[in-house]
Amino acid sequence: MVVQNTSTQKSLQLGVGILAAAAAIALLYFGRVFFITVIIAAMIAFLLDPLVVFFMKLRMPRGLASFVVCSIALVALYLAGLGLYLQSQQIAADLPAYGARINEMVDSVATRMENVENGIYRSLVPRRFQPQVDAGAPAESAEPLTRGKRKKAEPPVPPAVQEVHIQQEPTPIFSYAYSYLAAYYDVLLMASFVPFLVYFLLSWRDHIRSRYLLLFEGETRQAAASTWHGLGDMVRAYVIGNFMLGILLSVASALLFASVKLPYWLIVAPVSGFLSLVPYIGLPLALMPPVVAALPASKEPAMYLFLTVSVAMLHLLALNLLYPKFVGARVHLNPLVVTVALMFWGMLWGALGLLLAIPLTAALKSLCDHIPTLQPYGRLLGD
């Protein structure tokens, strides 16, 4: 009887755990805009916290230091947006050149594919089965099978009917703008809260930490404090390490792209450098901006070969030498867990889930490592 009760309790606990996991996944999916906003704000706060500490060493209160740092970050963001806007205007002016170059490449590829197909057809099909074309005979104009029959012309629409029809159509500009803004209303609304969240996370960090520790008593408070420090150190190291690595890749890419006079290298270099940090698909993503920028400027294969080799070398150097020193010392996740995490968070949150998958999984592992009852799960996630 005791064994039966024990098995029943285990089955009940398993069912409750499965239902709780399903409810958590549903909450993460339907509340993804809210959770992504909070996580991005927290990561930005971790990135700016060293600057706040620096200003606090200059005898500034934490609130004032947080305000100064947030103001500097907003000014830097404005200048970056202004530079992006000016560069985008130049790119918009060169769009006809890009279109002509892309059409030329598509026509060239289509011609080559047609030649290859004709060559394969002539080599595989015997000559007696191939259609014979008399070069001296005049080419007959292609006509439909219903020769001699003309399609009955439709009667013209009276102008009055046309005017009525035009007047009944809704204005497309307002409907398009409304549908576009309605689709992104939640995203824009949540994005407007990011500066305020970052400021309060920076200025109220000590207050939040002290109130968090008051929720625990005795030995659990010490465990909670160690969990807070471990999780904060890991996330801070990951965010700052990736940011510094992206800056190094951007500077190196800018020097290489400027040496070959790549168009718009000021904007292409940082985009390529930071895209190179995306797990698994970083190399093809980093190759796309410089290759697209070089389309109207050069038709020489040597240019594209140089861009491919240089971006690949920078990516491999960052992945094998710099990434373990900047980030890998704090994030101990085995490759299988990283792959499953990318699949899981990418399925839930799309492209942003791919970017946040590793820090979220590493934070979960750090949380498990500092809680005694969850340490086996931490070892399962670790390397």
N, C-alpha and C positions, 0 to 999 in steps of 0.2 A: 504493500500500500504506500509506503514511504517512497519507494522507487518510482511508482506511478505518479505520485504528486510532484516529485522532482523533475521527471521528464515533462510533465504538464507545464510546470513553471518555466522550464527552459524553452519549451515551444511557445509559450505565451510571451516570454521576453524576446524571442527571435521575431515573432510576428509584430510586436510593438516596435522593435528596432527597424524592421523593414518599412513599416508604415511611417515612422519618424523620418527615415532616410528619404522616402518618396515625398513626404511633405516638405522636407528641406530643399529637395531638388526643384519641386514645383515653386516654392517661394523664391528660390534663386532665379528661376526662369522668368516668372511673371514680374518680379521686382528687380529685373536686371538693370534698368536705368538708374534706379535709386542706389543699388549696391555698387555699380560701376562708378557713379559719381563720388560716393563716400571713399571708395578705395583709391581712386585717382587723387582726390584731395589729400588723403593720408600720405600717399607716396610723395606728392609735391611738398607736403609739410616735412617729411623726413629728409627730403633733398635740401630744403631751405633751413633746416634747424641748425646746421653748423654756422651759417651766417648770423643767425640770431644769437648764438653763443658768443660769436666774435664781437658783436655790438654790445652784448651784456658785459663783456670784459672792459669795455670803454665806459663803464659806469652808467649804462642806460638801463632803465627798467625793462622787464621782459615784454610788457605790452607795447611800449614805444619801439623797442627793437624789432618786435614782430611787425608793427606797422611800417617801419622803415624798410624792412626786408621785402614785405609784400608790395610796397610801392615800387621798389627797385625792380622786382620781378615783373610787375605790370608794365613798367616803362620798357624793359627789355623785350617783353612780349609785343608791345606796340611797335617798337622799332623793327622787330623781326617781321611782324605783319605788314608794316609799311614797305620794307624791302621786298617781301614776297609779292605785294601788290604791284610795285614798280616793275619787277621782273616779269610778272604775269602779263602786264600790258605789252612788254616787248615780245613775249611769246605769242600773244594774241595777234600782234602785227605780223609775225612770221608764220602764222598758221597756213596761209596759201602755199608757202614753200614746203611746209611739212606735208600738206595734202598732195602736192604735185610729186614729191619724192615717194610717198607711200603708194600712189597710183602707179608710178613708174616701176616700183619694186613688184607690185602685184601683177602688172602686165608682163614683166619679165619672167616671173615665176610661172604664170599661166602659159606663156609661150614655151618655156622649157618643158613643162609637164605635157603639153600637147605634142611636142616633138618626141618626147620619150614614149608616149602612148602610141604614136604613129610608128616609131621604130620597133616597138614590141609587136605591134599588129603585123607589120610587114615581115618580121622575122619568124613569127609563129604561124601565120595564115599562108597557105600556098598561093602562088601568084595567080593561078587559074581561078581561084575563088575571090580574088580581090577585084573590085570594080575597076573597069577600064575606062579611062577618060580620053576622048579624042581631042587633042590640042587644037586641031584646025576647025572643029565644029563650033559654031557660036553658042555661047552659054544661054540656055533658056531661062527666062525669068520664072522664078518660083511662084506658082499660082496655087490657090486652094483647089481642092477636088471639085467644088461646086463652081466650075468655070462657066462664065456667061451669066451667072445669077448674081445680081447685085442686091446688097442688103437694103431693105426699104428704109429710107431716111425717116427719122422721127420728126414729127411736126415741131416747129420752134415753140418755146415757151413764151407766152405773152409777157411783156415787161411788167405789167401789174402783178402777175403771179410771182415773178421773180422778186419784186420789191417786198411782197407779203412774206415770201419765204425767207428773205434776208432779215426782215424785221423780227420774225419769230425765233431766229437762232439766238441763243444766249451769248453774252460776251465771253470769249474764251480766256481773256487775260485775267479777269478777276477769279474765275472758277479755277484756273490753273494755279494762281497764286494762293488761293484759299486751300486747295488740296495739298499743295507743296508745304505750306506752313503748318497745316493740320497734321501732316505726317511726322514732322520734326518738332512739334510743339513741346512734347515731353522732354526731348533731348535738350532743346534750347532752354527750357525752364530749369532743368537740373543743372545745366552748365553755368547758369547765372549764379548758382549757389556756391560754386567752387571757390571763388576768392574769399568769401565769408567763412567757409569751412576751413580753408587753409589758415586764415588769420586766427580763428578761435582755437584751432588745434595747436598752433604755435604759442599763442599767448596764455592759454589755459592748460598747457601740458602738465605742469607740476600740480595744479589743482585737480585735474582729472586723475592723475596717478595717485594722489593721496586719498581721494574719495574712492577710487577703485580698491585700494588696499584696505580701507575700512570695512569693506564687505566681508572680509575674512578675519578669522581669529586664530591665535596660537600658531602652530606649525604651518597651517594652511596659508597664513599670511606671508610667511617667508617663502613658501613655494610659489605663491602668486607673484611676489616681488621678483623672484628669479625668472619666472615665466615672462613677466613684463620686460625685464632687461634683455633676456635672450631673444625674444621676439623683436624688440626694438632694434637691437644690434644687427640681427640678421636682415631685417627689411632695410635698415639704413645702409648697410654694406652693399646689399643688392642694388638698391636704387642709385646710390652715389657711384658705385663701381660701374654700372652700365652707363650712367651719364658720362663719366670721365672717359670710358672706353669709346663711347659714341663721339665725343669731342675729338679724341685722338684720331679716330678713323676719318672724321670729317676734315680735319686739318691735312692729314696725309692725302686724302682724295683730292682736296682742293689744290695742293701742290702738283699732283700728277695731272689733273685735268687742265690746270692753267698752263702747264708746260707744253701741252699739245694744242692750246688755244681752243678748248672745247667751249661752245656757246653756253652761256648761262651757268658757268662752273660755280659761281657763288651760291646758287640755289641748288644745283645738282649735287654738289659735294656733300653737304650735310644730310640731304635726303638719302643719298646712297650710303653714307656712313652709318646712320641710325637704322636704316632698313637691313643692313648687314647683321644686326644683332638679333633679328627675329629668328627663333629656333627653327632648324631644319630647312626652311625655305628662304633663309637670309641671302644666300648667294644669288639666286635668280632675281630676287626682288632688288638687290643692290645693283645688278647689272642693267636693269630696265631704264632708269633715268639717264645714265650717260649714253647708252646706245640710242635712245630716242632723241636726245639732244644733238647727237652727231649726224642724224639723218640728212638734214639739208646742207650741212657744212662740208661733208666729205663723202666721196664715193669709193675711196681707197680701202681695200680690205685690211691694210696695215693699221689704220686707225681703230677699227673694231677689234682687231687682234690685240692691240695694245690695251684698249679699255678692258677687254675680257681678262687678259692676263693680270693686269694691275689690280683690278677689283678682286679677282680670285686670290691673288697673293695676300692682299690686305685682309680678306676674310679669313683665310687659313691662318695667317699670323695672329689675328685677334682671337680666333677660336682656340688655337693650340697653345699659345704662349701667354697672351695678355689676359684672356678670360679667366684661366685658373688662378692667376695672381690677384686680379681685381675682384672677382665674384666667387669663383669656385671654392675658395677657402671657407666661405660662410654657407654655401648651399651644397649640402651633401645628399643628392638625390640620384638613385640609380637610373640608367637609361630607360628601362621599362616603365618606371613610374613617370618619368618625364613624358614619354610618348603617350601613355594613357591619360595623363593630365592635360596634354595638349588636345587630345581628342575630346575629352569630357568638357573642358571649359570652352573649347571652340564650338562644340555643339550647343552649349547653353548660351554663350554670349557672342558668338561670331568672331570677327577679326580681333576685337578687343579682348576676347577670351583667350586667344592665342598669345597675346602680349602679356596678359596677367596670369597665365596658367602657372608658370614657374614660381613667381613670388608667392602666389596663393598656396601652392602645394608646399613650398619651402616653409612658409609661415605655419601651415598645419603640422609639418614635421617638427618644427621648433616647439610648438605647443605640446605635442605628444612627448617630446624629449624631456620636458620640464615637469610633467605630471606623472607621478610614479605609476598610476594604474594604466596609463596610455603609452608607457615606454616601449612595450613590445611592438605597437603599431609604428612608433617612430623608427625602430630598428628595421621594420619591414619596408618602410619608405626610403631608408638611407642606403648609402653605397657601401 
